[in-house]
Amino acid sequence: MAHVTLYRPATSLENAWNDFNRIMESFFEDSPLTSGSRLSNHSPIVDVRETGASYIIEAELPGYDEKNIEVQVNGGALTIESKKETTEEKKDGNYLLQERKSQSFSRSFKLPENADPEQINATFKNGILTLEIKKRAETQKRVIQISNNA
């Protein structure tokens, strides 16, 4: 059975660098200086489910604006990308702690063969990006009625 799976190209310098950064950031995550805070790049939490007619991907993107989110399909891979910029305002005083920084992320998923890349609907509400990827009509389950020709 075909499923939507996380897409990770076999060789990518950018992915290797991201993995290295994630490992280094996780090393310092539990230090007394950062306890209770998350200073790493944001990788959205994603749920993927399947219905009879489509695949649904729901990504949590709190604080992101739909104008800055890009969803693209290239070959058999669907990619969600965004960059969140922190507005730099002149304020009185110096920061003692500043955790709101610019963030970016990119998540890719390998689409199954029965997914129709031309039939993808995207909605964004309350910080949740929902992608509905329709299955090709010829691959959907169909019930055939049996007639009684006696």
C-alpha positions in Angstrom: 0.0 0.0 0.0 1.4 3.4 -0.9 1.8 6.1 1.8 3.1 9.7 2.1 6.6 9.4 3.5 9.2 11.9 4.7 11.4 12.7 1.8 15.2 12.9 2.4 17.4 12.9 -0.7 20.3 10.5 -0.4 23.0 13.0 -0.8 22.6 16.6 0.1 25.2 18.9 1.7 22.4 21.1 3.1 20.6 18.2 4.8 24.0 17.1 6.3 24.6 20.6 7.6 21.0 20.8 9.0 21.5 17.4 10.7 24.8 18.6 12.2 23.1 21.8 13.5 20.2 19.8 15.0 22.7 17.6 16.9 24.7 20.5 18.2 21.6 22.4 19.2 20.2 19.4 21.0 23.5 19.1 22.9 22.9 22.6 24.4 19.1 22.3 24.7 19.1 21.1 28.3 21.7 23.5 29.6 20.8 25.8 32.6 21.0 28.8 30.2 18.4 27.4 27.9 16.2 25.3 30.1 12.5 25.6 29.1 13.3 27.4 25.8 13.9 26.2 22.3 16.5 28.0 20.4 16.8 25.7 17.5 15.4 26.0 13.9 11.7 25.3 13.9 10.7 22.1 12.2 6.9 22.0 12.2 5.1 19.1 13.8 3.2 17.3 11.1 0.3 14.8 11.0 -0.3 12.7 7.9 -3.5 10.7 7.4 -5.2 8.9 4.5 -8.8 8.9 3.5 -10.5 6.9 0.7 -10.0 9.7 -1.8 -7.0 11.7 -0.5 -4.0 12.2 1.7 -4.1 14.9 4.4 -1.0 16.7 5.7 -1.5 19.0 8.7 1.4 21.1 9.8 1.5 23.3 13.0 2.9 26.7 12.1 2.1 29.0 14.9 3.3 32.6 14.4 3.8 32.1 10.6 1.8 34.1 8.1 0.4 32.2 5.1 2.0 34.8 2.8 5.4 33.5 3.8 4.6 29.8 3.4 5.4 28.1 0.1 4.2 24.7 -0.9 5.6 23.2 -4.1 5.7 19.9 -5.9 8.7 18.8 -7.8 8.6 15.4 -9.3 7.3 13.1 -6.6 8.2 15.3 -3.7 6.0 17.9 -1.9 7.9 20.6 0.0 6.7 23.1 2.6 9.0 26.0 3.2 8.8 29.3 5.1 10.9 32.0 6.6 9.7 34.0 9.6 11.4 37.3 10.1 11.6 39.0 13.5 10.9 42.7 13.2 13.7 44.8 14.5 12.3 47.7 16.3 14.2 50.3 18.3 13.2 50.0 21.9 14.4 51.6 25.1 16.9 49.5 26.9 19.0 46.5 26.0 17.8 43.0 25.6 18.7 40.7 28.5 17.2 37.7 26.6 16.0 37.6 23.0 14.5 34.3 21.8 12.3 35.6 19.0 14.6 35.4 16.1 14.2 34.9 12.4 13.5 31.2 11.6 13.2 29.2 8.5 12.3 25.6 7.7 11.9 23.2 4.8 10.1 19.8 5.1 9.7 17.5 2.2 7.5 14.4 1.7 7.6 11.8 -1.0 4.2 11.4 -2.6 2.9 7.9 -3.3 2.4 7.0 -7.0 -1.4 7.2 -6.6 -1.3 10.9 -5.5 -2.4 13.4 -8.0 0.1 16.4 -7.9 -2.4 18.5 -9.9 -5.1 18.1 -7.3 -3.6 19.6 -4.1 -5.6 22.1 -2.0 -4.0 24.2 0.7 -5.7 26.0 3.6 -4.2 27.9 6.5 -6.3 28.6 9.7 -5.3 29.2 13.3 -1.6 28.4 12.6 -2.4 25.0 11.0 -1.5 24.4 7.3 -3.7 21.7 5.8 -2.9 20.1 2.5 -5.3 17.8 0.8 -3.7 15.7 -1.9 -6.3 13.9 -4.0 -5.7 10.3 -5.1 -5.9 9.7 -8.9 -9.4 8.6 -9.8 -8.3 5.4 -11.5 -6.5 4.2 -8.3 -9.5 4.8 -5.9 -11.5 1.9 -4.7 -14.7 1.4 -6.6 -17.6 -0.9 -5.7 -19.2 -2.7 -8.7 -22.9 -3.6 -8.5 -23.8 -7.1 -9.4 -27.0 -7.4 -11.4 -29.4 -10.3 -11.3 -29.9 -11.5 -14.9 -31.8 -14.7 -14.3 
